[in-house]
């Protein structure tokens, strides 16, 4: 039994470590680690490659979190049981492994995404307790986006609603605090990881520099001066490379003149 759980945990980590944002970018001829925020997540994929590619990346990131959890639950026959006991920790370990894989992928020297989409996926894999809590978090995320239009802020606030949502929903379903404890600890840990992974965003939020949806960063999607051709996701990366090269040339010329 323990061996089976360990296999599922290892498989979940490997599934979570697949960077769909990077793979989609490579297919489009762009290394998104060198553009936009540099993050290998759905938000940066949408910013650099275009909205439809960002949505595709988001869906795939959700799936790589949900499938390992759901498959492990069915195979180990824990999805329909109310008295999980110690097996609750093993099942939650599968979920944590998938999110950790996304955040710290071995293939990318442990420099991954921020875990929001994959975190949503693992929650959806836990029917019904964490699935319902995930729906609550999703509603909060949408409300924050409508109010502030800042993805990072919405993601952090939504993640922090998970532990109280689990507690309220669990108690409404008649669960004892002892049965809820593993789920409360893990959702609180996941929320903490999401906030920690957004620490650079927190600094920009405090400085009033965090971009809103539809607002490009300093040179995202910005064609060179005098070029009236609309920028496409694939040529945006080349344009950014050209801008960086021009900046380096200009800096070198200034040093020579000095």
VMD Tcl script that draws the C-alpha trace (Angstrom):
set ca {
  {0.00 0.00 0.00}
  {2.74 2.46 0.97}
  {4.71 1.57 -2.16}
  {1.69 2.33 -4.32}
  {1.25 5.74 -2.71}
  {4.93 6.56 -3.17}
  {4.67 5.68 -6.86}
  {1.67 8.00 -7.24}
  {3.51 10.80 -5.42}
  {6.56 10.44 -7.67}
  {4.36 10.32 -10.79}
  {2.48 13.43 -9.64}
  {5.73 15.34 -9.22}
  {6.90 14.35 -12.71}
  {3.54 15.29 -14.21}
  {3.56 18.63 -12.41}
  {7.09 19.35 -13.58}
  {6.05 19.36 -17.25}
  {6.27 23.03 -18.24}
  {3.54 23.46 -20.82}
  {4.20 27.20 -21.03}
  {7.79 26.54 -22.05}
  {6.83 23.76 -24.47}
  {4.14 25.85 -26.16}
  {6.56 28.75 -26.39}
  {9.21 26.53 -27.99}
  {6.64 25.34 -30.53}
  {6.01 29.00 -31.35}
  {9.73 29.74 -31.61}
  {9.85 31.71 -28.33}
  {11.58 31.01 -25.02}
  {9.17 32.71 -22.64}
  {11.79 32.63 -19.88}
  {13.49 35.49 -21.73}
  {10.38 37.63 -22.25}
  {7.60 39.22 -20.24}
  {7.99 38.37 -16.58}
  {10.20 35.39 -17.42}
  {7.82 33.10 -15.52}
  {6.96 29.70 -17.03}
  {3.26 29.94 -16.26}
  {-0.03 30.53 -18.04}
  {-0.15 34.27 -17.31}
  {3.21 34.97 -18.92}
  {2.40 32.58 -21.76}
  {-0.71 34.62 -22.50}
  {1.22 37.88 -22.25}
  {4.03 36.80 -24.57}
  {2.35 34.33 -26.93}
  {-1.22 35.58 -27.02}
  {-4.45 34.94 -25.14}
  {-5.43 31.65 -26.80}
  {-2.04 30.12 -25.98}
  {-2.29 31.37 -22.41}
  {-5.71 29.73 -22.06}
  {-4.38 26.47 -23.51}
  {-1.47 26.55 -21.06}
  {-3.86 27.23 -18.16}
  {-6.07 24.26 -19.08}
  {-3.08 21.92 -19.39}
  {-1.64 23.13 -16.07}
  {-4.99 22.47 -14.37}
  {-5.15 19.00 -15.94}
  {-1.66 18.00 -14.80}
  {-2.76 18.74 -11.25}
  {-6.22 17.18 -11.37}
  {-5.44 13.92 -13.17}
  {-2.76 12.53 -10.79}
  {-4.98 13.23 -7.78}
  {-8.14 11.82 -9.35}
  {-6.39 8.71 -10.71}
  {-4.69 8.01 -7.37}
  {-8.01 8.41 -5.57}
  {-9.80 5.96 -7.85}
  {-7.02 3.34 -7.94}
  {-6.50 3.46 -4.17}
  {-10.28 3.48 -3.57}
  {-10.40 6.56 -1.36}
  {-12.69 8.88 -3.33}
  {-15.95 7.59 -1.84}
  {-14.73 7.01 1.72}
  {-15.46 9.38 4.59}
  {-13.06 7.74 7.08}
  {-9.74 8.10 5.27}
  {-7.57 8.24 8.36}
  {-3.86 8.13 7.51}
  {-4.64 7.65 3.83}
  {-5.82 11.25 3.69}
  {-2.20 12.32 4.17}
  {-0.99 10.06 1.36}
  {-3.65 11.33 -1.01}
  {-2.84 14.92 -0.11}
  {0.83 14.09 -0.65}
  {-0.01 13.35 -4.29}
  {-1.58 16.79 -4.59}
  {1.36 18.58 -2.99}
  {3.80 16.68 -5.22}
  {2.04 17.89 -8.37}
  {2.13 21.53 -7.24}
  {5.75 21.29 -6.07}
  {6.63 19.76 -9.42}
  {5.19 22.79 -11.19}
  {6.95 25.25 -8.90}
  {10.28 23.44 -8.75}
  {10.67 21.28 -11.89}
  {13.81 19.17 -11.98}
  {14.07 19.73 -15.75}
  {14.39 23.52 -15.35}
  {16.85 23.55 -12.45}
  {13.92 23.89 -10.02}
  {12.83 27.25 -11.47}
  {9.17 26.83 -12.33}
  {5.83 28.62 -12.25}
  {3.77 29.94 -9.35}
  {1.40 27.01 -8.97}
  {-1.99 28.71 -9.22}
  {-3.44 26.72 -12.14}
  {-1.92 23.42 -11.00}
  {-3.10 24.13 -7.45}
  {-6.63 24.62 -8.77}
  {-6.30 21.32 -10.62}
  {-5.32 19.28 -7.58}
  {-8.23 20.74 -5.63}
  {-10.65 19.75 -8.36}
  {-9.32 16.20 -8.08}
  {-10.58 15.91 -4.48}
  {-14.31 15.38 -4.76}
  {-16.29 16.75 -3.01}
  {-14.62 18.61 -0.11}
  {-11.73 20.37 -1.87}
  {-13.58 20.57 -5.19}
  {-16.25 22.76 -3.60}
  {-13.57 24.82 -1.85}
  {-11.88 25.29 -5.22}
  {-15.15 26.60 -6.65}
  {-15.34 29.12 -3.82}
  {-11.74 30.19 -4.50}
  {-12.51 30.50 -8.22}
  {-15.46 32.78 -7.47}
  {-13.23 34.92 -5.25}
  {-10.60 35.05 -8.01}
  {-13.17 36.24 -10.54}
  {-14.50 38.86 -8.12}
  {-10.98 40.18 -7.45}
  {-10.22 40.28 -11.17}
  {-13.39 42.25 -11.87}
  {-12.55 44.64 -9.06}
  {-8.80 45.14 -9.58}
  {-7.82 43.40 -12.87}
  {-4.54 42.24 -11.30}
  {-3.86 38.51 -11.76}
  {-1.29 38.16 -8.98}
  {-3.48 39.89 -6.39}
  {-6.53 37.83 -7.35}
  {-4.49 34.61 -7.19}
  {-3.07 35.29 -3.74}
  {-6.39 36.31 -2.22}
  {-8.17 33.34 -3.78}
  {-5.56 30.91 -2.43}
  {-5.94 32.34 1.07}
  {-9.69 31.62 1.02}
  {-9.06 27.88 0.70}
  {-8.48 26.92 4.38}
  {-11.57 28.75 5.70}
  {-13.64 27.43 2.78}
  {-12.54 23.87 3.59}
  {-13.40 24.37 7.26}
  {-16.85 25.82 6.58}
  {-17.80 23.31 3.89}
  {-16.45 20.39 5.91}
  {-18.36 21.35 9.04}
  {-21.53 21.89 7.01}
  {-21.12 18.33 5.70}
  {-20.78 17.02 9.26}
  {-17.04 16.32 9.24}
  {-15.17 16.35 12.54}
  {-12.23 18.74 13.04}
  {-9.88 15.78 13.34}
  {-10.93 14.58 9.86}
  {-10.54 18.07 8.42}
  {-7.12 18.72 9.93}
  {-5.02 17.14 7.10}
  {-6.94 19.11 4.47}
  {-6.64 22.35 6.45}
  {-2.89 21.93 6.88}
  {-2.28 21.14 3.22}
  {-4.50 23.91 1.82}
  {-2.84 26.40 4.18}
  {0.57 25.16 2.97}
  {-0.45 25.49 -0.67}
  {-1.75 29.01 -0.04}
  {1.54 29.91 1.63}
  {3.52 28.55 -1.32}
  {1.45 30.58 -3.76}
  {2.06 33.78 -1.79}
  {5.79 33.06 -1.47}
  {6.08 32.42 -5.21}
  {4.41 35.81 -5.79}
  {6.83 37.75 -3.57}
  {8.19 39.74 -6.53}
  {4.60 40.63 -7.44}
  {3.99 41.77 -3.86}
  {6.91 44.20 -4.17}
  {5.48 45.61 -7.39}
  {2.02 45.85 -5.83}
  {3.38 47.84 -2.89}
  {5.27 50.09 -5.32}
  {2.17 50.53 -7.51}
  {3.98 48.98 -10.48}
  {2.10 45.69 -10.96}
  {0.42 45.68 -14.41}
  {-3.29 45.09 -14.79}
  {-4.90 42.83 -17.38}
  {-4.69 44.53 -20.76}
  {-1.85 46.76 -19.62}
  {1.46 45.73 -21.17}
  {4.68 45.88 -19.22}
  {7.44 48.23 -20.27}
  {8.03 46.68 -23.69}
  {5.67 43.72 -24.00}
  {3.90 43.61 -27.37}
  {5.37 46.95 -28.37}
  {6.54 47.24 -32.00}
  {9.66 49.30 -32.77}
  {9.17 53.00 -33.40}
  {7.98 53.77 -36.91}
  {6.64 50.25 -37.50}
  {2.87 50.33 -37.93}
  {2.60 46.56 -38.42}
  {0.55 44.98 -35.62}
  {2.64 42.80 -33.30}
  {1.88 39.07 -33.25}
  {2.83 36.65 -30.45}
  {5.54 35.01 -32.54}
  {7.23 38.16 -33.80}
  {6.93 39.98 -30.47}
  {9.79 37.90 -29.08}
  {12.01 38.79 -32.03}
  {11.09 42.45 -31.64}
  {12.08 42.32 -27.96}
  {15.39 40.72 -28.90}
  {15.99 43.52 -31.41}
  {15.18 46.18 -28.81}
  {17.60 44.58 -26.34}
  {20.31 44.40 -29.01}
  {19.77 48.07 -29.95}
  {20.00 49.05 -26.29}
  {23.29 47.16 -25.93}
  {24.71 48.77 -29.10}
  {23.71 52.24 -27.97}
  {25.27 51.65 -24.57}
  {28.49 50.48 -26.20}
  {28.61 53.56 -28.45}
  {28.18 55.85 -25.47}
  {31.08 54.18 -23.67}
  {33.28 54.52 -26.79}
  {32.49 58.23 -27.13}
  {33.25 58.73 -23.46}
}
mol new
graphics top color blue
foreach p $ca { graphics top sphere $p radius 0.5 }
foreach p [lrange $ca 0 end-1] q [lrange $ca 1 end] { graphics top cylinder $p $q radius 0.2 }
display resetview
